Amino acid sequence: LLDTIAVNHRGASGYVRPEESIDEKVSAFYAKVSTPLLADLEIDFGRIDVEDVYPYPLPDLFAGT
């Protein structure tokens, strides 16, 4: 469910396993999303016929990704 919601809304999902530190996971997530570089990306292929692009929609680009 979380993965589907994330994909449908241009997001990302992450999980914390029992042996992992939630503090480290949250800190890493914040470090990633606190530095957006490009949002709502689109690619113009000009006259080239393109049927599929993956991932679709293109995710936003953050520093360190």
Secondary structure, 3 states (H helix, E strand, C coil): CHHHHHHHCCCCCCCCCCCCCHHHHHHHHHHHHCCEEECCCCCCCCCCCCCCCCCCCCCCEECCC
